[in-house]
Amino acid sequence: MDRRLKELRGSGRRDFLRWSATVAAVLGLERSRFLNVLSDTTGSAMADQAACPTTNRSVHLVAGNGGLAWFQLLFPHTDVALNGNAQAAFHALGKAKSAVGTDKPLVYAPESPFQTLGPKRQITAFMSGNNETHTSTPQSAATIATGTGMIAAIAAIQQANPTLLPVIGINPVVFGTAPGAPGVATVANSSGLVGLFNSAASRTLLQTPAAAELNDAYYKAFLSLNAASGRKTMDSPDTTARVAADLLGRNLSAQLQPTPADDARYGISGAPTNVVEIGRALCIAVRAFKLGLTSSLVIPAMRDDPHGAFNNMTQLQSNVVALGKIFDAFMADCAATPDPSGCGKSLADGIVMTIHGDTPKDPTNRNGWPDGTPQNSNWIYVYGGGYLKTGWFGGISAGRAVTGYNPADGSAVPGQASAVTAQASAAAAAYAVAKGDLRRVQDFYRGGSIAGITNAVQV
């Protein structure tokens, strides 16, 4: 055991955990062996911190320029889907079916994802924020407090579990600000994610630690991890830097890059670019979460301003099918992947997802699919992984009446503007990421009770 590493605290401990997890990922070291080496070299306390994350991982889809409209075809307002007339902006009139067992009403289109999951693993839809037509960086539906963004606050909460790149964003990135939030590593598109990890890992592995006296301790820890990996190519210390650089480019690329088989499984072979980008980003996210390389991914979604979508029902149907399949494939991949913490769960048990945008367009009118929404309403979708009550909180009726909700007890509030509950909705998403730690959420959220929209424990 190296006392210099055992006595690390604060940012020094987080830096070492980030570094060691990256080395283990590059060397292909099984998580259990990595934790054993960590315990031997740094002590059980640091190994325990690496083994049992106190927060969930998250994916945030930000649908600017009207792109949020596509998602209301997967997660429609219940009354619109069930009782809307022929002009309603819903592609499956007469085919919607009600979910069973959710806390609030929820209906499925034929293509809606998560239909085979239990009632506590369904989407929660919150009336939240204002219509912000048109922008690629919508904010109002994802603001947890005045001047504090929901995604930034979530990232700050996730700092409790160090990763190589805490937050990755595909441009244009919507992040916001929050005390303690990390910086965002950005790329131009999903293809840039793999190269970003290689580049960041290179800096992590090959730079001398900022504290010169820790250089020797880092190096000895590297040798321990390398020995555990059993790679014969690393036998000679003289070749460490050269081989490490080679492993970075070869191993991480191979482990992160989606394959044609993945494209087929995600249903994006031949799909439009905006759909492909979402699918590939989510596919890479599973791999990055598995390797412990990041806690959060921010993805721009659709951004195609689909005013004329209902003029081409063939393309509309194709997009909706692909989006539904992407979400199901992502969740299936997560369910099939053991959580790298080694806590006996799968990645699917620790994933939170949010979807928000500038305007969801009018759900009651498919004719040109107008940007305006009743009472300037907006909403946010959250997959809470069991930490949130499920279904629609508030909503819009087939007759364009707006209903809000009371976060304290979940009850409906007829006529309430969606902006009233923006901060509570964002706080609920943060609560799910914090694994129900309301005290941590209250470091950012200063509003009233959210007991009516959250579960006291994961279900």
Helices and strands as residue ranges (DSSP letters): H 3-6, H 10-27, H 31-42, H 44-51, E 57-63, G 67-70, H 71-74, H 78-83, E 97-98, E 107-108, G 119-121, E 123-130, G 140-142, E 143-145, E 148-149, H 150-158, E 165-170, E 184-187, H 192-206, G 212-214, H 215-229, G 232-234, G 237-239, H 240-247, I 248-252, H 253-256, H 260-265, H 273-290, E 294-300, G 309-311, H 313-335, G 347-350, E 351-357, G 374-376, E 377-383, E 391-393, E 395-396, E 402-405, E 412-414, G 418-421, H 422-433, H 438-441
